[in-house]
């Protein structure tokens, strides 16, 4: 019974207020100013993480492993020695080549002295120079092959599981371990081709994963693919996400939100908008002859975000629009704009406007 009584009282109040406004009394409303807010075109997608760099480490030589200098999952620096093969035979070849270079250099020096005294022909001098050049080239080739027998890290990163042991015989192309650079991660995802003009290199993205609940990661689009998939009509984008804490791992499934076309625009609360057929209006509070009056204004709207709507035309920054009490007003109605703090029990505030009153709310003793 009490609920029915309250419902009837509320209906009576809603009927009485417009009637009071029509009789000429000021209508009590709440209003807010038109302000600037951030808007963007958010595009949702799904993607998979890949490391910034990834390589399967292998050697160009065949032999037995004599030493390993890394463990599974170890983080290494560029240039760190990871593995070496048997070196005795190769060292002997290098030493022999070094001796050949020294001998060729001595022969060239001797023949040069004789050529200066015109004791030998020019062709003998040229032959001695060729012998030295050939010996030096052979030495460089052997030294290069010697380096091929030692595996070093090509960049900073973290190693995966090692797939060999000391004493294992390896051949060219055999994978020793996988090294990835996880200082930043690449996130590949597909978006419909209709958004091609909205996303460009530098566009901000926000990503989340169920593997790390509660964490949000921010990055930006690095590049777009050079073609549109003719089947799905989508284009692949690649974003980079900094990973300083090394939380992100290769293969993680990510939910992506692309923040495209960010801008600052005028905005009004959604409650202020009144659609009439294909057109939309708001009620603007307009000072006229020392009183506040309601004037209906047609507006062009854009996107919605967080309870506000972007205003493309029809209003200016600072305009007051009615947000609550629209049912009480008509074109040209006199208004009394109440302070929203009236809704907060315990405060004493005054209504705005030349004809406004005041109200007091508080707990009684």
C-alpha angles and dihedrals in degrees: 000000000000090000091051091049092051092048091052090048092051092049090049091051093051090051094045097050097060089043090053090050091052090051088061102262116133114264115233111230141158119236140184132199122249105255138179118258138174117262132176141168106254117205119192122212144152125237147166128236123238127179121258090243130009131177138171104226116226141151134242094219137070121228144097122297112246100177141016121199104185142062132217112285094008119155110229138186126234112277097023113145109242105172142359134199129215107298108181098096092041092049090053091052091050092049090050091050091050090053090051090053092051092049093048090050091052092049091050091050092050095047091046090058091049091047090053088057089045090242094128134036126258091246091062090052091050090049091053091052091050091051091054093047091050093049092050092048091051090050092052091050092052092046089051091052088048090056089050087064091062121067118212132180109263093205143357113286150105125288126225127213115321113237100198139055136208107286095028116135111230131191130202109289097021108138112240097180141320121259122196133183105223098171085110130007133222116227115199119194140155126239129183112271091239087076094056093109092046097057121057135157106293095034111140121243132189119206136188134180134198088227089070105032115199095018121114124196126200127204141140137246111266102184145345126228117259095237143042118237105249092209103047096025089226134125126220119236128192121208129185121223121192112236106190094151092046091232095134118079133194113269097028115148111233137193108220131203114190113206100211128178097008112196144156114241141164113271141187130193115270089239090064095062120094115189118208110184109302092342131080129211141182130199111241122203105231125186109227125170095340093311134092117241135184118243122182113227127190113228138188112227135204131182130347123230133167096343096315133100126215113243114214098178143351101060139062131216111278096025112138116231127188112249101173131025096038089139089064098057138078130183107297095009116157111245140208109198111210125207113248089227086078085081090059110084113226098037132109112210138156130232117245126240136064092279099039125130132202136247135201126208125179145128114282121227 
